[in-house]
Amino acid sequence: MRSSARFPAIILGGCLIVAFGLLGYQLADGLITFKQMNRTVVAKGLAEKEVPADVAIWPIRFREGANDLGTLVKDIQIKNDKIVTFLHDRGFTDQDISINPPAITDSETLNYNTGQNKFRYTAESDVTVYTTNVDRVRQARQEILELAAAGIAIASNDYEARTEYLFTGLNTLKPAMIEEATRNAREVGEKFAQDSDSRLGKIKSARQGVFQITDRDKNTPYIKKVRVISTIEYYLTD
């Protein structure tokens, strides 16, 4: 009885061993196939373009001081009028010009007042030009010494009063630049595939980078450099 019961158990055990062996082979073969099907290469394509700025923001800032508040306000108004006249003479319109309220400080109200201030009241005044005529701003800035000759000391070294040049036409450039970056990425991928004795297949994934707009250099902020990098992952085939 015991010999007859042991025989079917031996057969069952042998069948399980064979089954597990076949399953293991199939799983191993499946992993190899999976890895082969997912041979990929990641390529980056760069597109760059230089463009002229199409908007200029030009703050003209000066400082004024007086011991009488009424005198200070009057002097600021006179100098603002001179600046506006200067700008009108160079082709700017009232729509291009804005006059901001002056920031006035009373030295007697300051906690750190040392009593050595020359004037009790000091003020900063800004006349700002906002225009799409960038060349006109560049030309007028070269003639700013005329304001100094009129008694207006322009705060040219003030970081907050620096002239800004902007480029606002990015949307018109995007399609062509994305196409160029994608084409460059494919060229990189094809070169890699050629060097590895493979062929470039379909796109697995693609990521478009953020468009960046920077000054070409510190001396020509009115010329902008636009750049974008596209990252594309391709399948490789033999």
Rosetta constraint file for C-alpha pairs under 8 A:
AtomPair CA 1 CA 5 HARMONIC 6.31 0.50
AtomPair CA 2 CA 6 HARMONIC 6.14 0.50
AtomPair CA 3 CA 7 HARMONIC 6.43 0.50
AtomPair CA 4 CA 8 HARMONIC 7.45 0.50
AtomPair CA 5 CA 9 HARMONIC 6.97 0.50
AtomPair CA 6 CA 10 HARMONIC 6.36 0.50
AtomPair CA 7 CA 11 HARMONIC 6.42 0.50
AtomPair CA 8 CA 12 HARMONIC 6.14 0.50
AtomPair CA 9 CA 13 HARMONIC 6.13 0.50
AtomPair CA 10 CA 14 HARMONIC 6.20 0.50
AtomPair CA 11 CA 15 HARMONIC 6.26 0.50
AtomPair CA 12 CA 16 HARMONIC 6.30 0.50
AtomPair CA 13 CA 17 HARMONIC 6.31 0.50
AtomPair CA 14 CA 18 HARMONIC 6.32 0.50
AtomPair CA 15 CA 19 HARMONIC 6.08 0.50
AtomPair CA 16 CA 20 HARMONIC 6.05 0.50
AtomPair CA 17 CA 21 HARMONIC 6.08 0.50
AtomPair CA 18 CA 22 HARMONIC 6.24 0.50
AtomPair CA 19 CA 23 HARMONIC 6.16 0.50
AtomPair CA 20 CA 24 HARMONIC 6.05 0.50
AtomPair CA 21 CA 25 HARMONIC 6.29 0.50
AtomPair CA 22 CA 26 HARMONIC 6.22 0.50
AtomPair CA 23 CA 27 HARMONIC 6.17 0.50
AtomPair CA 24 CA 28 HARMONIC 6.13 0.50
AtomPair CA 25 CA 29 HARMONIC 6.07 0.50
AtomPair CA 26 CA 30 HARMONIC 6.01 0.50
AtomPair CA 27 CA 31 HARMONIC 6.30 0.50
AtomPair CA 28 CA 32 HARMONIC 6.41 0.50
AtomPair CA 29 CA 33 HARMONIC 6.24 0.50
AtomPair CA 30 CA 34 HARMONIC 6.03 0.50
AtomPair CA 31 CA 35 HARMONIC 6.19 0.50
AtomPair CA 32 CA 36 HARMONIC 6.21 0.50
AtomPair CA 33 CA 37 HARMONIC 6.08 0.50
AtomPair CA 34 CA 38 HARMONIC 6.33 0.50
AtomPair CA 35 CA 39 HARMONIC 6.49 0.50
AtomPair CA 38 CA 235 HARMONIC 6.69 0.50
AtomPair CA 38 CA 236 HARMONIC 7.84 0.50
AtomPair CA 39 CA 235 HARMONIC 5.85 0.50
AtomPair CA 39 CA 236 HARMONIC 5.41 0.50
AtomPair CA 39 CA 237 HARMONIC 7.52 0.50
AtomPair CA 40 CA 233 HARMONIC 6.51 0.50
AtomPair CA 40 CA 234 HARMONIC 5.39 0.50
AtomPair CA 40 CA 235 HARMONIC 4.36 0.50
AtomPair CA 40 CA 236 HARMONIC 5.25 0.50
AtomPair CA 41 CA 189 HARMONIC 6.79 0.50
AtomPair CA 41 CA 192 HARMONIC 7.95 0.50
AtomPair CA 41 CA 233 HARMONIC 5.59 0.50
AtomPair CA 41 CA 234 HARMONIC 5.41 0.50
AtomPair CA 41 CA 235 HARMONIC 6.55 0.50
AtomPair CA 41 CA 236 HARMONIC 6.92 0.50
AtomPair CA 42 CA 189 HARMONIC 7.28 0.50
AtomPair CA 42 CA 231 HARMONIC 6.91 0.50
AtomPair CA 42 CA 232 HARMONIC 5.71 0.50
AtomPair CA 42 CA 233 HARMONIC 4.26 0.50
AtomPair CA 42 CA 234 HARMONIC 6.41 0.50
AtomPair CA 43 CA 185 HARMONIC 5.27 0.50
AtomPair CA 43 CA 186 HARMONIC 7.11 0.50
AtomPair CA 43 CA 188 HARMONIC 6.03 0.50
AtomPair CA 43 CA 189 HARMONIC 5.49 0.50
AtomPair CA 43 CA 231 HARMONIC 5.84 0.50
AtomPair CA 43 CA 232 HARMONIC 5.41 0.50
AtomPair CA 43 CA 233 HARMONIC 6.24 0.50
AtomPair CA 43 CA 234 HARMONIC 7.81 0.50
AtomPair CA 44 CA 181 HARMONIC 7.94 0.50
AtomPair CA 44 CA 184 HARMONIC 7.63 0.50
AtomPair CA 44 CA 185 HARMONIC 4.91 0.50
AtomPair CA 44 CA 188 HARMONIC 7.33 0.50
AtomPair CA 44 CA 229 HARMONIC 6.48 0.50
AtomPair CA 44 CA 230 HARMONIC 5.60 0.50
AtomPair CA 44 CA 231 HARMONIC 4.50 0.50
AtomPair CA 44 CA 232 HARMONIC 6.35 0.50
AtomPair CA 45 CA 180 HARMONIC 7.90 0.50
AtomPair CA 45 CA 181 HARMONIC 4.55 0.50
AtomPair CA 45 CA 182 HARMONIC 5.89 0.50
AtomPair CA 45 CA 183 HARMONIC 7.17 0.50
AtomPair CA 45 CA 184 HARMONIC 4.67 0.50
AtomPair CA 45 CA 185 HARMONIC 3.81 0.50
AtomPair CA 45 CA 186 HARMONIC 7.55 0.50
AtomPair CA 45 CA 188 HARMONIC 7.46 0.50
AtomPair CA 45 CA 229 HARMONIC 5.49 0.50
AtomPair CA 45 CA 230 HARMONIC 5.19 0.50
AtomPair CA 45 CA 231 HARMONIC 6.53 0.50
AtomPair CA 46 CA 180 HARMONIC 7.69 0.50
AtomPair CA 46 CA 181 HARMONIC 4.88 0.50
AtomPair CA 46 CA 184 HARMONIC 6.61 0.50
AtomPair CA 46 CA 185 HARMONIC 7.42 0.50
AtomPair CA 46 CA 227 HARMONIC 7.21 0.50
AtomPair CA 46 CA 228 HARMONIC 5.96 0.50
AtomPair CA 46 CA 229 HARMONIC 4.56 0.50
AtomPair CA 46 CA 230 HARMONIC 6.61 0.50
AtomPair CA 47 CA 177 HARMONIC 5.78 0.50
AtomPair CA 47 CA 178 HARMONIC 7.37 0.50
AtomPair CA 47 CA 180 HARMONIC 5.93 0.50
AtomPair CA 47 CA 181 HARMONIC 4.84 0.50
AtomPair CA 47 CA 184 HARMONIC 7.88 0.50
AtomPair CA 47 CA 227 HARMONIC 5.61 0.50
AtomPair CA 47 CA 228 HARMONIC 5.54 0.50
AtomPair CA 47 CA 229 HARMONIC 6.49 0.50
AtomPair CA 48 CA 177 HARMONIC 7.49 0.50
AtomPair CA 48 CA 225 HARMONIC 6.93 0.50
AtomPair CA 48 CA 226 HARMONIC 5.60 0.50
AtomPair CA 48 CA 227 HARMONIC 4.35 0.50
AtomPair CA 48 CA 228 HARMONIC 6.76 0.50
AtomPair CA 49 CA 225 HARMONIC 5.78 0.50
AtomPair CA 49 CA 226 HARMONIC 5.23 0.50
AtomPair CA 49 CA 227 HARMONIC 6.51 0.50
AtomPair CA 50 CA 216 HARMONIC 7.61 0.50
AtomPair CA 50 CA 223 HARMONIC 6.84 0.50
AtomPair CA 50 CA 224 HARMONIC 5.61 0.50
AtomPair CA 50 CA 225 HARMONIC 4.55 0.50
AtomPair CA 50 CA 226 HARMONIC 6.20 0.50
AtomPair CA 51 CA 167 HARMONIC 7.87 0.50
AtomPair CA 51 CA 223 HARMONIC 5.89 0.50
AtomPair CA 51 CA 224 HARMONIC 5.29 0.50
AtomPair CA 51 CA 225 HARMONIC 6.43 0.50
AtomPair CA 51 CA 226 HARMONIC 7.47 0.50
AtomPair CA 52 CA 167 HARMONIC 7.23 0.50
AtomPair CA 52 CA 222 HARMONIC 6.10 0.50
AtomPair CA 52 CA 223 HARMONIC 4.57 0.50
AtomPair CA 52 CA 224 HARMONIC 5.94 0.50
AtomPair CA 53 CA 134 HARMONIC 7.10 0.50
AtomPair CA 53 CA 165 HARMONIC 5.75 0.50
AtomPair CA 53 CA 166 HARMONIC 5.17 0.50
AtomPair CA 53 CA 167 HARMONIC 4.61 0.50
AtomPair CA 53 CA 168 HARMONIC 7.86 0.50
AtomPair CA 53 CA 222 HARMONIC 5.12 0.50
AtomPair CA 53 CA 223 HARMONIC 5.71 0.50
AtomPair CA 53 CA 224 HARMONIC 6.28 0.50
AtomPair CA 54 CA 132 HARMONIC 5.47 0.50
AtomPair CA 54 CA 133 HARMONIC 7.24 0.50
AtomPair CA 54 CA 134 HARMONIC 6.37 0.50
AtomPair CA 54 CA 165 HARMONIC 7.42 0.50
AtomPair CA 54 CA 166 HARMONIC 6.12 0.50
AtomPair CA 54 CA 167 HARMONIC 5.24 0.50
AtomPair CA 54 CA 168 HARMONIC 6.67 0.50
AtomPair CA 54 CA 169 HARMONIC 7.90 0.50
AtomPair CA 55 CA 130 HARMONIC 7.34 0.50
AtomPair CA 55 CA 131 HARMONIC 5.77 0.50
AtomPair CA 55 CA 132 HARMONIC 4.37 0.50
AtomPair CA 55 CA 133 HARMONIC 6.90 0.50
AtomPair CA 55 CA 134 HARMONIC 6.10 0.50
AtomPair CA 55 CA 165 HARMONIC 5.78 0.50
AtomPair CA 55 CA 166 HARMONIC 5.04 0.50
AtomPair CA 55 CA 167 HARMONIC 6.40 0.50
AtomPair CA 55 CA 168 HARMONIC 7.47 0.50
AtomPair CA 56 CA 129 HARMONIC 7.66 0.50
AtomPair CA 56 CA 130 HARMONIC 5.88 0.50
AtomPair CA 56 CA 131 HARMONIC 5.52 0.50
AtomPair CA 56 CA 132 HARMONIC 6.19 0.50
AtomPair CA 56 CA 133 HARMONIC 7.21 0.50
AtomPair CA 56 CA 134 HARMONIC 5.44 0.50
AtomPair CA 56 CA 137 HARMONIC 7.07 0.50
AtomPair CA 56 CA 163 HARMONIC 7.17 0.50
AtomPair CA 56 CA 164 HARMONIC 5.75 0.50
AtomPair CA 56 CA 165 HARMONIC 4.62 0.50
AtomPair CA 56 CA 166 HARMONIC 6.31 0.50
AtomPair CA 57 CA 128 HARMONIC 7.02 0.50
AtomPair CA 57 CA 129 HARMONIC 5.66 0.50
AtomPair CA 57 CA 130 HARMONIC 4.67 0.50
AtomPair CA 57 CA 131 HARMONIC 6.74 0.50
AtomPair CA 57 CA 163 HARMONIC 5.71 0.50
AtomPair CA 57 CA 164 HARMONIC 5.05 0.50
AtomPair CA 57 CA 165 HARMONIC 6.44 0.50
AtomPair CA 58 CA 128 HARMONIC 5.55 0.50
AtomPair CA 58 CA 129 HARMONIC 4.92 0.50
AtomPair CA 58 CA 130 HARMONIC 6.53 0.50
AtomPair CA 58 CA 137 HARMONIC 7.44 0.50
AtomPair CA 58 CA 161 HARMONIC 7.65 0.50
AtomPair CA 58 CA 162 HARMONIC 7.07 0.50
AtomPair CA 58 CA 163 HARMONIC 4.60 0.50
AtomPair CA 58 CA 164 HARMONIC 6.53 0.50
AtomPair CA 59 CA 126 HARMONIC 6.23 0.50
AtomPair CA 59 CA 127 HARMONIC 5.83 0.50
AtomPair CA 59 CA 128 HARMONIC 4.19 0.50
AtomPair CA 59 CA 129 HARMONIC 6.24 0.50
AtomPair CA 59 CA 161 HARMONIC 5.35 0.50
AtomPair CA 59 CA 162 HARMONIC 6.79 0.50
AtomPair CA 59 CA 163 HARMONIC 6.43 0.50
AtomPair CA 60 CA 126 HARMONIC 5.53 0.50
AtomPair CA 60 CA 127 HARMONIC 5.14 0.50
AtomPair CA 60 CA 128 HARMONIC 5.93 0.50
AtomPair CA 60 CA 129 HARMONIC 7.99 0.50
AtomPair CA 60 CA 154 HARMONIC 6.73 0.50
AtomPair CA 60 CA 155 HARMONIC 7.59 0.50
AtomPair CA 60 CA 161 HARMONIC 6.79 0.50
AtomPair CA 61 CA 124 HARMONIC 6.90 0.50
AtomPair CA 61 CA 125 HARMONIC 5.61 0.50
AtomPair CA 61 CA 126 HARMONIC 4.48 0.50
AtomPair CA 61 CA 127 HARMONIC 6.53 0.50
AtomPair CA 61 CA 154 HARMONIC 5.71 0.50
AtomPair CA 61 CA 155 HARMONIC 5.54 0.50
AtomPair CA 61 CA 156 HARMONIC 7.68 0.50
AtomPair CA 61 CA 161 HARMONIC 6.44 0.50
AtomPair CA 62 CA 124 HARMONIC 5.86 0.50
AtomPair CA 62 CA 125 HARMONIC 5.63 0.50
AtomPair CA 62 CA 126 HARMONIC 6.82 0.50
AtomPair CA 62 CA 152 HARMONIC 6.87 0.50
AtomPair CA 62 CA 153 HARMONIC 5.92 0.50
AtomPair CA 62 CA 154 HARMONIC 4.82 0.50
AtomPair CA 62 CA 155 HARMONIC 5.44 0.50
AtomPair CA 63 CA 122 HARMONIC 7.20 0.50
AtomPair CA 63 CA 123 HARMONIC 5.60 0.50
AtomPair CA 63 CA 124 HARMONIC 4.56 0.50
AtomPair CA 63 CA 125 HARMONIC 6.40 0.50
AtomPair CA 63 CA 153 HARMONIC 7.38 0.50
AtomPair CA 63 CA 154 HARMONIC 7.75 0.50
AtomPair CA 63 CA 155 HARMONIC 7.48 0.50
AtomPair CA 64 CA 72 HARMONIC 7.06 0.50
AtomPair CA 64 CA 75 HARMONIC 7.71 0.50
AtomPair CA 64 CA 76 HARMONIC 7.00 0.50
AtomPair CA 64 CA 122 HARMONIC 5.69 0.50
AtomPair CA 64 CA 123 HARMONIC 5.26 0.50
AtomPair CA 64 CA 124 HARMONIC 6.53 0.50
AtomPair CA 65 CA 72 HARMONIC 6.35 0.50
AtomPair CA 65 CA 119 HARMONIC 5.71 0.50
AtomPair CA 65 CA 120 HARMONIC 7.60 0.50
AtomPair CA 65 CA 121 HARMONIC 5.64 0.50
AtomPair CA 65 CA 122 HARMONIC 4.25 0.50
AtomPair CA 65 CA 123 HARMONIC 6.28 0.50
AtomPair CA 66 CA 71 HARMONIC 6.69 0.50
AtomPair CA 66 CA 72 HARMONIC 5.33 0.50
AtomPair CA 66 CA 119 HARMONIC 5.17 0.50
AtomPair CA 66 CA 120 HARMONIC 6.43 0.50
AtomPair CA 66 CA 121 HARMONIC 5.37 0.50
AtomPair CA 66 CA 122 HARMONIC 6.52 0.50
AtomPair CA 67 CA 71 HARMONIC 7.86 0.50
AtomPair CA 67 CA 72 HARMONIC 7.68 0.50
AtomPair CA 67 CA 119 HARMONIC 5.15 0.50
AtomPair CA 67 CA 120 HARMONIC 4.87 0.50
AtomPair CA 67 CA 121 HARMONIC 5.67 0.50
AtomPair CA 68 CA 72 HARMONIC 6.29 0.50
AtomPair CA 68 CA 120 HARMONIC 7.66 0.50
AtomPair CA 68 CA 121 HARMONIC 7.10 0.50
AtomPair CA 69 CA 73 HARMONIC 6.30 0.50
AtomPair CA 69 CA 121 HARMONIC 6.56 0.50
AtomPair CA 70 CA 74 HARMONIC 6.25 0.50
AtomPair CA 71 CA 75 HARMONIC 6.14 0.50
AtomPair CA 72 CA 76 HARMONIC 6.23 0.50
AtomPair CA 72 CA 121 HARMONIC 7.39 0.50
AtomPair CA 72 CA 122 HARMONIC 7.79 0.50
AtomPair CA 72 CA 123 HARMONIC 7.88 0.50
AtomPair CA 73 CA 77 HARMONIC 6.30 0.50
AtomPair CA 74 CA 78 HARMONIC 6.31 0.50
AtomPair CA 75 CA 79 HARMONIC 6.29 0.50
AtomPair CA 76 CA 80 HARMONIC 6.05 0.50
AtomPair CA 76 CA 125 HARMONIC 7.21 0.50
AtomPair CA 77 CA 81 HARMONIC 6.17 0.50
AtomPair CA 78 CA 82 HARMONIC 6.44 0.50
AtomPair CA 79 CA 83 HARMONIC 6.28 0.50
AtomPair CA 79 CA 152 HARMONIC 6.81 0.50
AtomPair CA 80 CA 84 HARMONIC 6.24 0.50
AtomPair CA 80 CA 99 HARMONIC 7.70 0.50
AtomPair CA 80 CA 127 HARMONIC 7.04 0.50
AtomPair CA 81 CA 85 HARMONIC 6.16 0.50
AtomPair CA 82 CA 86 HARMONIC 6.14 0.50
AtomPair CA 82 CA 147 HARMONIC 7.79 0.50
AtomPair CA 83 CA 87 HARMONIC 6.28 0.50
AtomPair CA 83 CA 127 HARMONIC 7.52 0.50
AtomPair CA 83 CA 147 HARMONIC 7.13 0.50
AtomPair CA 84 CA 88 HARMONIC 6.12 0.50
AtomPair CA 84 CA 97 HARMONIC 7.63 0.50
AtomPair CA 84 CA 127 HARMONIC 7.86 0.50
AtomPair CA 85 CA 89 HARMONIC 6.13 0.50
AtomPair CA 86 CA 90 HARMONIC 6.70 0.50
AtomPair CA 86 CA 147 HARMONIC 7.70 0.50
AtomPair CA 87 CA 91 HARMONIC 6.66 0.50
AtomPair CA 87 CA 92 HARMONIC 5.52 0.50
AtomPair CA 87 CA 93 HARMONIC 7.91 0.50
AtomPair CA 87 CA 140 HARMONIC 7.79 0.50
AtomPair CA 88 CA 92 HARMONIC 4.98 0.50
AtomPair CA 88 CA 93 HARMONIC 6.20 0.50
AtomPair CA 88 CA 94 HARMONIC 7.97 0.50
AtomPair CA 90 CA 136 HARMONIC 7.62 0.50
AtomPair CA 90 CA 140 HARMONIC 6.74 0.50
AtomPair CA 91 CA 136 HARMONIC 7.78 0.50
AtomPair CA 92 CA 96 HARMONIC 6.08 0.50
AtomPair CA 92 CA 97 HARMONIC 7.44 0.50
AtomPair CA 93 CA 97 HARMONIC 6.72 0.50
AtomPair CA 94 CA 98 HARMONIC 7.59 0.50
AtomPair CA 96 CA 129 HARMONIC 5.41 0.50
AtomPair CA 96 CA 130 HARMONIC 5.21 0.50
AtomPair CA 96 CA 131 HARMONIC 5.65 0.50
AtomPair CA 97 CA 127 HARMONIC 6.95 0.50
AtomPair CA 97 CA 128 HARMONIC 5.74 0.50
AtomPair CA 97 CA 129 HARMONIC 4.75 0.50
AtomPair CA 97 CA 130 HARMONIC 6.58 0.50
AtomPair CA 98 CA 127 HARMONIC 5.81 0.50
AtomPair CA 98 CA 128 HARMONIC 5.26 0.50
AtomPair CA 98 CA 129 HARMONIC 6.57 0.50
AtomPair CA 99 CA 126 HARMONIC 6.20 0.50
AtomPair CA 99 CA 127 HARMONIC 4.57 0.50
AtomPair CA 99 CA 128 HARMONIC 6.39 0.50
AtomPair CA 100 CA 125 HARMONIC 6.86 0.50
AtomPair CA 100 CA 126 HARMONIC 5.56 0.50
AtomPair CA 100 CA 127 HARMONIC 6.30 0.50
AtomPair CA 100 CA 128 HARMONIC 7.74 0.50
AtomPair CA 101 CA 125 HARMONIC 6.86 0.50
AtomPair CA 101 CA 126 HARMONIC 7.62 0.50
AtomPair CA 102 CA 123 HARMONIC 6.18 0.50
AtomPair CA 102 CA 124 HARMONIC 5.46 0.50
AtomPair CA 102 CA 125 HARMONIC 4.48 0.50
AtomPair CA 102 CA 126 HARMONIC 7.00 0.50
AtomPair CA 103 CA 123 HARMONIC 5.33 0.50
AtomPair CA 103 CA 124 HARMONIC 5.23 0.50
AtomPair CA 103 CA 125 HARMONIC 6.63 0.50
AtomPair CA 104 CA 121 HARMONIC 6.82 0.50
AtomPair CA 104 CA 122 HARMONIC 5.71 0.50
AtomPair CA 104 CA 123 HARMONIC 4.22 0.50
AtomPair CA 104 CA 124 HARMONIC 6.67 0.50
AtomPair CA 105 CA 121 HARMONIC 5.64 0.50
AtomPair CA 105 CA 122 HARMONIC 5.31 0.50
AtomPair CA 105 CA 123 HARMONIC 6.13 0.50
AtomPair CA 106 CA 110 HARMONIC 7.19 0.50
AtomPair CA 106 CA 120 HARMONIC 5.81 0.50
AtomPair CA 106 CA 121 HARMONIC 4.80 0.50
AtomPair CA 106 CA 122 HARMONIC 6.83 0.50
AtomPair CA 107 CA 113 HARMONIC 6.27 0.50
AtomPair CA 107 CA 117 HARMONIC 7.34 0.50
AtomPair CA 107 CA 119 HARMONIC 7.81 0.50
AtomPair CA 107 CA 120 HARMONIC 5.22 0.50
AtomPair CA 107 CA 121 HARMONIC 6.26 0.50
AtomPair CA 107 CA 122 HARMONIC 7.83 0.50
AtomPair CA 108 CA 113 HARMONIC 6.63 0.50
AtomPair CA 108 CA 120 HARMONIC 6.74 0.50
AtomPair CA 109 CA 113 HARMONIC 7.74 0.50
AtomPair CA 113 CA 117 HARMONIC 7.87 0.50
AtomPair CA 133 CA 137 HARMONIC 6.80 0.50
AtomPair CA 134 CA 138 HARMONIC 6.39 0.50
AtomPair CA 134 CA 165 HARMONIC 7.80 0.50
AtomPair CA 134 CA 222 HARMONIC 7.75 0.50
AtomPair CA 135 CA 139 HARMONIC 6.21 0.50
AtomPair CA 136 CA 140 HARMONIC 6.14 0.50
AtomPair CA 137 CA 141 HARMONIC 6.06 0.50
AtomPair CA 138 CA 142 HARMONIC 6.70 0.50
AtomPair CA 139 CA 143 HARMONIC 7.01 0.50
AtomPair CA 140 CA 144 HARMONIC 6.55 0.50
AtomPair CA 144 CA 148 HARMONIC 7.19 0.50
AtomPair CA 145 CA 149 HARMONIC 6.31 0.50
AtomPair CA 146 CA 150 HARMONIC 6.40 0.50
AtomPair CA 147 CA 151 HARMONIC 6.57 0.50
AtomPair CA 147 CA 152 HARMONIC 5.40 0.50
AtomPair CA 147 CA 153 HARMONIC 7.40 0.50
AtomPair CA 147 CA 154 HARMONIC 7.73 0.50
AtomPair CA 148 CA 152 HARMONIC 4.75 0.50
AtomPair CA 148 CA 153 HARMONIC 5.36 0.50
AtomPair CA 148 CA 154 HARMONIC 7.04 0.50
AtomPair CA 155 CA 161 HARMONIC 7.38 0.50
AtomPair CA 156 CA 161 HARMONIC 7.03 0.50
AtomPair CA 156 CA 162 HARMONIC 7.22 0.50
AtomPair CA 157 CA 161 HARMONIC 7.72 0.50
AtomPair CA 157 CA 162 HARMONIC 7.65 0.50
AtomPair CA 158 CA 162 HARMONIC 6.61 0.50
AtomPair CA 164 CA 221 HARMONIC 7.85 0.50
AtomPair CA 165 CA 221 HARMONIC 6.40 0.50
AtomPair CA 165 CA 222 HARMONIC 5.38 0.50
AtomPair CA 166 CA 222 HARMONIC 7.55 0.50
AtomPair CA 167 CA 213 HARMONIC 7.86 0.50
AtomPair CA 167 CA 224 HARMONIC 7.16 0.50
AtomPair CA 169 CA 173 HARMONIC 7.07 0.50
AtomPair CA 170 CA 174 HARMONIC 6.24 0.50
AtomPair CA 171 CA 175 HARMONIC 7.85 0.50
AtomPair CA 173 CA 177 HARMONIC 6.12 0.50
AtomPair CA 174 CA 178 HARMONIC 5.93 0.50
AtomPair CA 175 CA 179 HARMONIC 6.21 0.50
AtomPair CA 176 CA 180 HARMONIC 6.19 0.50
AtomPair CA 177 CA 181 HARMONIC 6.09 0.50
AtomPair CA 177 CA 228 HARMONIC 7.45 0.50
AtomPair CA 178 CA 182 HARMONIC 6.06 0.50
AtomPair CA 178 CA 208 HARMONIC 7.82 0.50
AtomPair CA 178 CA 228 HARMONIC 7.51 0.50
AtomPair CA 178 CA 230 HARMONIC 7.35 0.50
AtomPair CA 179 CA 183 HARMONIC 6.13 0.50
AtomPair CA 180 CA 184 HARMONIC 6.14 0.50
AtomPair CA 181 CA 185 HARMONIC 6.15 0.50
AtomPair CA 181 CA 228 HARMONIC 7.21 0.50
AtomPair CA 181 CA 229 HARMONIC 6.29 0.50
AtomPair CA 181 CA 230 HARMONIC 5.72 0.50
AtomPair CA 182 CA 186 HARMONIC 6.29 0.50
AtomPair CA 182 CA 230 HARMONIC 6.16 0.50
AtomPair CA 182 CA 232 HARMONIC 7.70 0.50
AtomPair CA 183 CA 187 HARMONIC 6.37 0.50
AtomPair CA 184 CA 188 HARMONIC 6.37 0.50
AtomPair CA 185 CA 189 HARMONIC 6.23 0.50
AtomPair CA 185 CA 230 HARMONIC 7.06 0.50
AtomPair CA 185 CA 231 HARMONIC 7.17 0.50
AtomPair CA 185 CA 232 HARMONIC 6.77 0.50
AtomPair CA 186 CA 190 HARMONIC 6.00 0.50
AtomPair CA 187 CA 191 HARMONIC 6.19 0.50
AtomPair CA 188 CA 192 HARMONIC 6.39 0.50
AtomPair CA 189 CA 193 HARMONIC 6.16 0.50
AtomPair CA 189 CA 200 HARMONIC 6.82 0.50
AtomPair CA 189 CA 234 HARMONIC 7.39 0.50
AtomPair CA 190 CA 194 HARMONIC 6.06 0.50
AtomPair CA 190 CA 199 HARMONIC 7.23 0.50
AtomPair CA 190 CA 200 HARMONIC 5.84 0.50
AtomPair CA 191 CA 195 HARMONIC 6.23 0.50
AtomPair CA 192 CA 196 HARMONIC 6.24 0.50
AtomPair CA 193 CA 197 HARMONIC 6.11 0.50
AtomPair CA 193 CA 198 HARMONIC 4.72 0.50
AtomPair CA 193 CA 199 HARMONIC 5.32 0.50
AtomPair CA 193 CA 200 HARMONIC 5.86 0.50
AtomPair CA 193 CA 236 HARMONIC 7.00 0.50
AtomPair CA 194 CA 198 HARMONIC 5.83 0.50
AtomPair CA 194 CA 199 HARMONIC 6.71 0.50
AtomPair CA 197 CA 238 HARMONIC 7.15 0.50
AtomPair CA 198 CA 236 HARMONIC 6.21 0.50
AtomPair CA 198 CA 237 HARMONIC 5.59 0.50
AtomPair CA 198 CA 238 HARMONIC 4.74 0.50
AtomPair CA 199 CA 236 HARMONIC 5.67 0.50
AtomPair CA 199 CA 237 HARMONIC 5.08 0.50
AtomPair CA 199 CA 238 HARMONIC 5.89 0.50
AtomPair CA 200 CA 234 HARMONIC 6.58 0.50
AtomPair CA 200 CA 235 HARMONIC 6.25 0.50
AtomPair CA 200 CA 236 HARMONIC 4.98 0.50
AtomPair CA 200 CA 237 HARMONIC 6.39 0.50
AtomPair CA 201 CA 234 HARMONIC 5.98 0.50
AtomPair CA 201 CA 235 HARMONIC 4.74 0.50
AtomPair CA 201 CA 236 HARMONIC 5.30 0.50
AtomPair CA 201 CA 237 HARMONIC 6.17 0.50
AtomPair CA 202 CA 234 HARMONIC 5.72 0.50
AtomPair CA 202 CA 235 HARMONIC 5.63 0.50
AtomPair CA 203 CA 232 HARMONIC 7.01 0.50
AtomPair CA 203 CA 233 HARMONIC 5.91 0.50
AtomPair CA 203 CA 234 HARMONIC 4.45 0.50
AtomPair CA 203 CA 235 HARMONIC 6.32 0.50
AtomPair CA 204 CA 232 HARMONIC 7.68 0.50
AtomPair CA 204 CA 233 HARMONIC 5.40 0.50
AtomPair CA 204 CA 234 HARMONIC 5.34 0.50
AtomPair CA 204 CA 235 HARMONIC 6.29 0.50
AtomPair CA 205 CA 232 HARMONIC 5.89 0.50
AtomPair CA 205 CA 233 HARMONIC 5.19 0.50
AtomPair CA 205 CA 234 HARMONIC 7.26 0.50
AtomPair CA 206 CA 230 HARMONIC 7.34 0.50
AtomPair CA 206 CA 231 HARMONIC 5.78 0.50
AtomPair CA 206 CA 232 HARMONIC 4.28 0.50
AtomPair CA 206 CA 233 HARMONIC 6.19 0.50
AtomPair CA 207 CA 230 HARMONIC 5.88 0.50
AtomPair CA 207 CA 231 HARMONIC 5.08 0.50
AtomPair CA 207 CA 232 HARMONIC 6.25 0.50
AtomPair CA 208 CA 228 HARMONIC 7.78 0.50
AtomPair CA 208 CA 229 HARMONIC 6.62 0.50
AtomPair CA 208 CA 230 HARMONIC 4.55 0.50
AtomPair CA 208 CA 231 HARMONIC 6.29 0.50
AtomPair CA 209 CA 228 HARMONIC 5.83 0.50
AtomPair CA 209 CA 229 HARMONIC 5.11 0.50
AtomPair CA 209 CA 230 HARMONIC 5.46 0.50
AtomPair CA 209 CA 231 HARMONIC 7.31 0.50
AtomPair CA 210 CA 228 HARMONIC 6.17 0.50
AtomPair CA 210 CA 229 HARMONIC 7.47 0.50
AtomPair CA 211 CA 226 HARMONIC 6.93 0.50
AtomPair CA 211 CA 227 HARMONIC 5.80 0.50
AtomPair CA 211 CA 228 HARMONIC 4.84 0.50
AtomPair CA 211 CA 229 HARMONIC 7.91 0.50
AtomPair CA 212 CA 225 HARMONIC 7.90 0.50
AtomPair CA 212 CA 226 HARMONIC 5.64 0.50
AtomPair CA 212 CA 227 HARMONIC 5.37 0.50
AtomPair CA 212 CA 228 HARMONIC 6.48 0.50
AtomPair CA 213 CA 224 HARMONIC 6.40 0.50
AtomPair CA 213 CA 225 HARMONIC 5.64 0.50
AtomPair CA 213 CA 226 HARMONIC 4.64 0.50
AtomPair CA 213 CA 227 HARMONIC 6.77 0.50
AtomPair CA 214 CA 224 HARMONIC 5.56 0.50
AtomPair CA 214 CA 225 HARMONIC 5.30 0.50
AtomPair CA 214 CA 226 HARMONIC 6.70 0.50
AtomPair CA 215 CA 220 HARMONIC 6.95 0.50
AtomPair CA 215 CA 221 HARMONIC 4.87 0.50
AtomPair CA 215 CA 222 HARMONIC 7.18 0.50
AtomPair CA 215 CA 223 HARMONIC 6.13 0.50
AtomPair CA 215 CA 224 HARMONIC 4.65 0.50
AtomPair CA 215 CA 225 HARMONIC 5.98 0.50
AtomPair CA 216 CA 220 HARMONIC 6.40 0.50
AtomPair CA 216 CA 221 HARMONIC 6.50 0.50
AtomPair CA 216 CA 223 HARMONIC 5.76 0.50
AtomPair CA 216 CA 224 HARMONIC 5.22 0.50
AtomPair CA 216 CA 225 HARMONIC 5.36 0.50
AtomPair CA 217 CA 221 HARMONIC 6.37 0.50
